[in-house]
Amino acid sequence: MKILVVTGKLAAEDVKKAVSGFDVDVFVADVDIAAFVTPEIIKKINLSNYDLVLLPGNAKGNWKKLEEETGVKIRLGSIHAADLPKVLKNIDKIELSHSIPACRLLYSIIAKETIDLVNSDKERILYPAYVGDVVIGEGRMKVIAEIVDAPELEKEELISKIEYYLKSGADIIDIGIPIDCEVEKAIKSLKVALDCCNAVSIDTFDSKIIKKAVEQGVHMIMSVSSENIEVLDFITSQAVVVVSRDVSELMNIIKFARKKGKNNLIADCILDPFPNLFSSLSRYAEYRSKDKSTPILMGVGNVTELCDVDSVGINAVLSFIAEEIGVNALFTTEASYKTKGCIKELRTASYMARAAKLRKSPPKDFGVNLLVLKEKIIQREKVKASKLTYAKKSREFVRDPKGDFRIYVHGKDVVAVHDSGLGIIGDSESVVKEIIRRKLISRLDHAAYLGRELKKAEIAAKLEKSYIQDEDLNFGIYKD
């Protein structure tokens, strides 16, 4: 296949360097910015020797029409030159688009292949556990999400949290019951969950609540130990999570339960936070080496909740370790702001871990990842200016006669409130344009300030961080 890669003058050297190892030609259009390549420019090129024309990924035009007119396949390439090698290596695997950049198309295809691979994996251990319509011990690790103190929530708030957890990727919803909770209050919250979800567990040591929950049709009972083992007498088909930090004791309880005809069992060695993290992980490895037939649950939330470190990396590494050990379910919660997003992180990590195991490769280049503030490749254009001068810092402040604004974050949106009391809500660009349309601003420096602060607020909203006007967002290390 003979390929022509089209670019602009500013990116020409980067593009030529990126494709140097491939049998392709490069055409440098007479425009500085590659995105400004138009159909008129392409019409002037002799395309008779080419099977495919790769355009800049963000070039705009009716490329389908031009393809029909020329009889040559004309498709969007990558936005950045650095992604061209990956596109060219996979050129025979993907159908390029007239409207979607090849790099994004490629990543989405790779991601779908990864997800399909993991979803098609039906490998089971000898005694899988059945929790409603979820099988623990088959395929990837399942994510169990606990709603802490669920009975204390109003019905609407509980439903909203369940829906958020399910949307985030939870396979099973766990109803966390506080100590000394009234039976009827606990069961009321359980009924709400059973109406919303097809796989529900309840987390309590209270035998009265467990008995009532079984009668209501709960799918799994968490936290059965030597201290409340009598609850096995009235548990019927429900899955049971048996817990102990002692591997021998845990195995004995599992054996005892099986003798009583209970085979829907899950073992939990209890994951402890640092400074006992490694020893508790060792317990899991020891248990799996001695019992390869019973599903294992790992409470990853014990670590993320008790560690002042961003959860995304912790969840990823613990998931990879869990998969390597042979764990079948990951348990977490989002009880605090710093653990917000843990369910989605574990769901993604479970796919990455399983895909890596199936492909016998490190968990990378799967199209799904947990890179949030860091990137695999830094995309930076070289500075091209005839002259550079450093901007002078100035603390001069002149109030805009049209009035000032206070900026806030509201959910995923930003809000600018004018001195007049009018609040404008939306994304940062829309808010600025609306302010200009309403003529609520008259100074260029004020407009620049507003744009800067609104974008900071928008970034804070997306990252679910605090935003305080005129203060820098905190991305630093060693800061309280």
Secondary structure, 3 states (H helix, E strand, C coil): CCEEEEECCCCHHHHHHHCCCCCEEEEECCCCCHHHCCHHHHHCCCCCCCCEEEECCCCCCCHHHHHHHHCCEEEECCCCHHHHHHHHHCCCCCCCCCCCCHHHHHHHHHHHHHHHHHHCCCCEEEEEEEECCEEEEECCCEEEEEECCHHHCCHHHHHHHHHHHHHHCCCEEEEECCCCCCHHHHHHHHHHHHHHCCCEEEECCCHHHHHHHHHHCCCEEEEECCCCHHHHHCCCCCEEEEECCCHHHHHHHHHHHHHCCCCCEEEECCCCCCCCHHHHHHHHHHHHHHCCCCCEEECCHHHHHCCCCCHHHHHHHHHHHHHHHCCCEEEEECCCHHHCCHHHHHHHHHHHHHHHHHHCCCCCCCCCCCCCCCCCCCCCCCCCCCCCCCCCCCCCCCCCCCCCEEEEEECCEEEEEECCCCEEEECHHHHHHHHHHCCCCCCHHHHHHHHHHHHHHHHHHHHCCCCCCCCCCCCCCCCC
